[in-house]
Amino acid sequence: MGNLDATRQDWMSHPLIDLRAFWGSSDGLAVVAAEHYDAVVVHGGGSRTLGLAMVTAVRRAAPSSAVILMAPDPTSALTTDALRAGAQECLPVGTPADAFFAIAQRCVVRHGERRRLELDARTDPLTGLPNRHALNLALVDALKLAPSSELGLAIALVDVDHFKRINDTFGHAGGDRVLRHVATTLRASVRHTDLIARLGGDEFVCLCAHLPLSAPLSDMAKAVRTSVASALSLTSLRGARETVHVSVSIGVASYPLAGTTAAQLLAAADRAMYAAKTSGDGVRVAGTPIDLTARRRTRELEIPAHFNKQSVAEVG
């Protein structure tokens, strides 16, 4: 039974298969993106280009669904390409319903396990936020689009003030509670399109893409800082209930003023954050006149020793 219509009718008659068929790829992609399906079956009509494009599109539209390619020849080059692109299985047209159901079950379980592993690899276990790895991936993707975008891109590095003192007074349990509080508050204080990630320790990063070029970065950071500021009641290591006042310092760096690569932006935001912390301002935006002045002073302090070493090397 190699006929596509007959195969589809066979599957739809199976009591344990709830199959919805879409003739148009655009209609099908819109539905699988909006609704959840355990598995999505892709039929590329035997075309290597179309089949691979459909597998890739479905993986992006429905990352939680297993993808199964139905092809006239499962041993073709299309099968190899589709598996590399993220399909879990490739089946020939005419696969009986019982066999398809058993294979689809295995694909769903295998894909679910893989998704959990991928999610764990990109998630901070303490706060549930994306971790450094996830941030790096998102930042690299955002920077690829930035040169051709008419909107802005900025990152904010958020550091919890006096965190070592909090850990020393309230122990790691108290410190963890503060970090979870900051993570929850940060997530509620930004746009739903912004990414909040835990960089590590007591540092967080907010990645803000698609910003208006005239966005008041300093005012936005100050609003976030105000939202985070709060008083928590914690039990100290001595067993007494005490109040800790949580606050953060924020350094902001925007593309391309402060840098054009992920490393440059993170370094600029880090410098701005430490300037905000040491000055007591709480918020500092990289590239502003006051920040440039601080960087010039830093260079003036570093140049003599560096210059002497280079001079000796060149003269000798």
Phi, psi and omega in degrees: 000086183262003182280133183297316180297319180295320178298317181295318179296321178298314180295319183292336180276352180287132185295338184256005180246118175258096189253130172243127184253140178231126182281323182267131183296323181294319178296316180296318179296321180296321182289313183291337176284330184268334183239163180261131174232140179297321181215150176238124179264126181251132176239112183266007178067019180087352180277124180296317182294311182293317181298315180294320178297321180291318178300314180298318181295319179292321179300323179284320184284327184224071184296339181273354181261142172288145181246127179238125179266131175253117186227151178300326182228099182295351179263006184283172177296331178301320180299313180299315180296319182294319178295321177293329182279354175121001175290144180273334184201155174233127184237149176282150172300132182105002177298125182299154185301316181298318180293318179299317182298316181295317180293317181298320178301314180297320180296318181296315180296315182296318180293322178297319178295319180295319179297320179294320178295317179296319180294318178298322182290341184246008185239136174283121186294333183284314187256344185078003179278161169302147182263189182301319181298314179296321178298314181301317179297315181294321181292319178298317178297317181296322181289333176296326182272341188301317184299330182260002183269146176270002179250166185265171179219133179213154172235147177238124177264121185248125182236131181287129181287140174055037185292324178299320178296322178297315179296319181293327183274319188247001179076177182293330178295317177293319178298320179296322179295321178296317180297320178294322178297314180296318180299313181296317182292318178300315182298326181277349187262353184242175179292155181292342178275348180280149179254124173255125180230152173266117182285329182142152181058235180253025182248137178233158177228136173250120177261116183247103176259167178058042177271144170301141183299335180264014183302131179283084188301319181296315180295321179296317180294321179295323178295319178295317180299319178296321180295323183286325183303125182195170178247126179245142176264118183232159176265122182285171179295340177277355179092003181266146175280126180225158180259130176247132179266112184272130175214164181225158171247141188231130173245131185244138176225134182243151176271136357262007185302315184262352180163161181240359177238164179300316181296318180294317181293317180295320179294318179295318178294323178296316177297317180295322180296316179293327175295320178294322182288314184288330180277340183085003180292326181091329181220136175215136179254124180296138178098351177284159182307319182292327179288320179297323178297317179298321180291322178296320179296322179297316179297320181298326179285330185270333188298315185304310181296317181296317182295319180297318179297316180294321181297316180298317181297318183288319182290315183295000000 
